[in-house]
């Protein structure tokens, strides 16, 4: 491979420069494409989190506004929270 570059550099300077420019452009394009792909995956993850919060998180918060002022009520809230945790683990 190195021999090809030496021959091109010695015999076709413009062609060599052109090839190097094209290779550089491909590398940059590949990095940009990869970055765009990662950003789109991030956007999808954010959308899923927001949808989950809307469909499950806000509902839980609206239902559970109190604090357990006695042991019985605290256990009810604890059970509700455990259920919420289970839902969260399954839907994430």
C-alpha positions in Angstrom: 0.0 0.0 0.0 2.8 2.4 0.9 4.4 1.7 -2.5 1.3 2.9 -4.3 1.4 6.2 -2.4 5.0 6.7 -3.1 4.4 6.1 -6.9 1.4 8.4 -6.9 3.3 11.1 -5.0 6.3 10.9 -7.4 4.4 10.5 -10.7 1.1 12.2 -10.1 1.3 14.9 -7.5 -2.2 16.3 -8.3 -3.8 12.8 -8.3 -2.1 12.1 -5.0 -3.4 15.3 -3.5 -6.9 14.6 -4.9 -6.9 11.1 -3.4 -5.8 12.4 0.0 -8.5 15.1 -0.1 -11.1 12.5 -1.0 -9.9 10.1 1.8 -9.9 13.0 4.3 -13.5 14.0 3.2 -14.6 10.4 3.7 -13.2 10.2 7.1 -14.8 13.5 8.1 -18.1 12.5 6.6 -18.0 9.2 8.4 -17.4 10.9 11.8 -20.2 13.4 11.1 -22.6 10.6 10.1 -21.6 8.7 13.3 -22.2 11.8 15.4 -25.6 12.4 13.8 -26.6 8.8 14.4 -25.6 9.0 18.1 -27.6 12.3 18.4 -30.7 10.7 16.9 -30.4 7.7 19.3 -30.1 10.2 22.2 -33.2 12.1 20.9 -35.1 8.8 20.8 -34.0 8.0 24.4 -35.1 11.4 25.6 -38.5 11.0 23.9 -39.0 7.6 25.6 -38.1 9.0 29.0 -40.5 11.9 28.5 -43.3 9.6 27.3 -42.7 7.3 30.3 -42.8 10.2 32.7 -46.0 11.5 31.2 -47.7 8.0 31.2 -46.4 6.7 34.5 -44.4 9.2 36.6 -46.9 12.0 36.6 -49.8 9.6 37.3 -47.9 8.2 40.3 -47.1 11.6 41.6 -50.7 12.8 41.3 -52.0 9.8 43.1 -49.4 9.9 45.9 -49.3 13.4 47.3 -49.3 12.6 51.0 -46.9 11.4 53.6 -47.6 8.5 55.9 -48.7 10.2 59.1 -49.2 6.8 60.7 -47.8 3.3 60.2 -50.7 2.0 58.3 -50.7 5.0 55.8 -46.9 4.8 55.5 -47.2 1.1 54.5 -49.9 1.9 51.9 -47.5 4.5 50.4 -44.6 2.1 50.6 -46.6 -0.6 48.7 -47.7 2.0 46.1 -44.0 3.0 45.6 -42.9 -0.6 45.3 -45.5 -1.1 42.6 -44.3 2.0 40.9 -40.7 0.7 41.0 -41.8 -2.6 39.4 -43.6 -0.8 36.6 -40.5 1.4 36.1 -38.2 -1.6 35.8 -40.5 -3.3 33.3 -41.2 -0.3 31.1 -37.7 1.2 30.9 
